[in-house]
Amino acid sequence: MERGIILPDKVGTCILMRRPVAASSRVLRSHQRDERSPLCTRLLPRHAVPCRTIFSVAVFRNLRVTLEMIKWEHSVFALPFAICGAMLAASGLPTAHQLLWIVIAMIAARSAAMAFNRLADAAIDAANPRTRTRALPAGNLSPAFVTTFVIVSCAIFIVAASQLNRLTFWLSPVALAVLLLYSYTKRFTRWSHLVLGFALGIAPSAAWIAVRGSLDPRILLLTAAVTFWVAGFDILYACQDYQFDRDTGLHSIPRYLGIQRSLWIARAFHLIMLLLLIVLLPAFALGKFAFAGVIAVTLLLLYEHSLVKPDDLSRLNAAFFTMNGIISVIFAVFIGVDLLSRK
């Protein structure tokens, strides 16, 4: 009877040999004399496979699943508004140092918030047919791994804040508290959508502080605008879970008001957002390009709401993901052009 044994070669490759037991034992004993050969502890396929390759595949797989979990591509929602806040503070372009650490802080903060939300909602996601395939309920990532990811992301955020100025550093735990504690608000208030909006809405004010080292009340107009914008599209998104929220007792606007009236609340929130943006223009003496940006945002919001009907939510993902990403980028571009055109 033949048995397989694993032999490590001198370059870290594990080879499965098929020989009679006696012969294999002699080969193994002779190979053990080479103390430089690394040991491979896993049984590999018949063909030679580098141990380092298997480790790399596992790392990249975890990375891919983690990026899917935190929806890293949706950083585009708040990041452009943070850049707007930084540009308004600098009356143009901030320094490269400031811009770099603002971007790092934003990505780290959002990564921590999304991962913590998945951790806090793991049991809820497992019970919801729409979300049970997410990384934690599906077992693709462990709670320990996600917890470590949250801690590392929070640490990166605090380091990034410390690289900007003293005030951003001292306020960084406050920002993290807002970002992380949002995850529990749906358990006790229907207005969790506004809490999420505020969590993203502090981005432009935080960026202002990062550049100026102080807070100007005018930037709170943009914070309020982002708050109502995010709350509005989060209400749209929550319409998908209307029945689930009713069955499980989770709080949301759709659960209490129904889908049709919730759509009107979302429209009202987005109207408030537009009014705040209009007030923002004279507050910062912005010109025609910024005004054109507000017009563009208005048209995009009208199109976004046209995609969602009380009896047809099939295009909700297009309204939520695609359109909101475009809205934030378009507005940031127009504000940037307006500020830079003054130079």
Secondary structure, DSSP 8 states (H G I E B T S, - for coil): -EEEEEEE-TTSEEEEEEEEHHHHHHHHHHHTT-TTS----S---SS-EEHHHHHHHHHHHHHHHHHHHHTGGGGGTTHHHHHHHHHHHHTS---HHHHHHHHHHHHHHHHHHHHHHHHHTHHHHHH-TTTTTSHHHHTSS-HHHHHHHHHHHHHHHHHHHHTT-HHHHHHHHHHHHHHHHGGGGGGT-TTHHHHHHHHHHHHHHHHHHHHHSS--GGGHHHHHHHHHHHHHHHHHHHGGGHHHHHHHT---HHHHHHHHHHHHHHHHHHHHHHHHHHHHHHHTT--HHHHHHHHHHHHHHHHHHHT-BTTB-TTHHIIIIIIHHHHHHHHHHHHHHHHHTT-
